[in-house]
C-alpha cells in the first residue's frame, strides 16, 4: 500500500488551487453513470470523493473537558484513497446549542502518536474564516485544503473548541488525542497528553482526485464498525476491502465505513435505524457508486426482538430501492451465525436463516457477499468458526474481519 508524503512546489500549488476553483462545485453529478469507471485516470476530471467517514452517533461531554475550559481534540483518521486536496465535514448534529469551533488544522501523521509530519500542517477555513459556528442539528463543510493526501495513510484533524457537549462516534478502535487550550497549530504532539477512543466533531473527509472511480459505502452495525478489531490496526472488514482496492490493477475506490455499533435496520436504538440514516450516511456521500448493506442481526438479538424475516427483507429491499433511485449498485450481505451468543435462540437462528435464504436467492440486491458461508463453522453452521470468533460468538476476530474483507467481489464494484 502506498505511503506517499509529497509536498507541492509553488507552481504545482498554484495549479491545484486553480483546479479546485473550477472543480469545487462539480458535486456528485459529475460521477453519475459507469463511464467514469472505464475512463483512464489521466483523462478524468478531478472530483470530490469520500476517503473516510464515521457516522455521528451520540452527544457526549467533551473528552478531557471537565472544568478546564477550551481544549483541542486531535482526531486520527485513516484514508482509503488519496488526492491533491481535502475537505472536512464537522458536525453538531446531536448538539442542543450552537457549537463554536475556534480553529481547525489538518496534517499528515508522523509515526504512531500525535505528531504531525513537519511542513504538512495546514490551517482549515470555513467560507474563508478560521472559525465557524455550527447550529444545533447542523454540519459545516470546510474550504478545500491544498495538501497531498496519501492512500492508506493517517491524517490528523485537530479541532479547538471552548468546550461543552460534542457529537461523537464512540468505539472508534482508533486512538485520538486531547490537549488543554488551542493546540491546533502545533506540529509536535507533546501537549496532547490525554487519549480517547472516539472521533469527535469530524464525520467525513473527502479528497480531490482524478484517480478514483468513486466510493463504496458499507452500512452496518458493530460488525462493520469493527467493535472487536485490534485498536489502531485498521483491521475492520471495510479497511481490508480498501487495502484490496488499493493494490495495483484493482479498481480505485474510496471505502467509507458507515457502521454504528448496536445499530438496527428497522428500529432506532444506538443511533437512528439504517432506514432513517441511509440518506445522510450513504446517499449524501460524494462520489458513491456502490453500497454494501450488512445489517439486520440486531433486529433479531435486541429487545423487543419482534422482527420477522419478511419485515427485515422488506427493509433491505427499501434500502435497495432508494439506492437504485440514485443510480447506485447495491451488494447485500448475509447475516452471520450467532450460536453461543446470549439471546441467540433457536427462533432467532430460524429467522436469520430465512433472511439469508431470501438474500441468496436474489431479487433484493444486485449482488451478494455471503459472510455467513465464509465465517461459519462447517461442522456447526449455527456458530462462527473458532478462528473467526472474537470470543463472544457474534463479533469476528481480526482473522474473521480479514476473511470478510477478502470475500467481497471487487470486479463488479
Buried (B, 14 or more C-beta within 10 A) or exposed (E): EEEEEEEBEEEBBEEBBEBBEEBBEBEBEBBEEEEBBEEEEEEBEBBBBBBBBBBBBBBBEBBBBEEEEBBBBBBBBBBBBBBBBBBBBBBBBBBEEEBBBBBBBBBBBBEEBBBBBEEBBBEBBBEEEBEBEBEBEBBBBBBBBBBBBBBBBBBBBBBBBBBBBBBBBBBBBBBBBBBBEBBBBBBEBEBBEBEBBBBBBBBBBBBBBBBBBBBBBBBBBBBBBBBBBEEBEBBBBBBBBBBBBBEEEEBBBBBBBBBBBBBBBBBEBBBBBBBEBBEBBBBBBBBBBBBBBBBBBBBBBBEEBEBEBEBBBEBBBBBBEBBEEEEBBBBBBBBBBBBBBEEBBEEBBEBBBBBBEBBBEEEBBBBBBBBBBBBBBEEEBBBBBEEBBBEBBBBBBBBBBBBBBBBBEBEEB
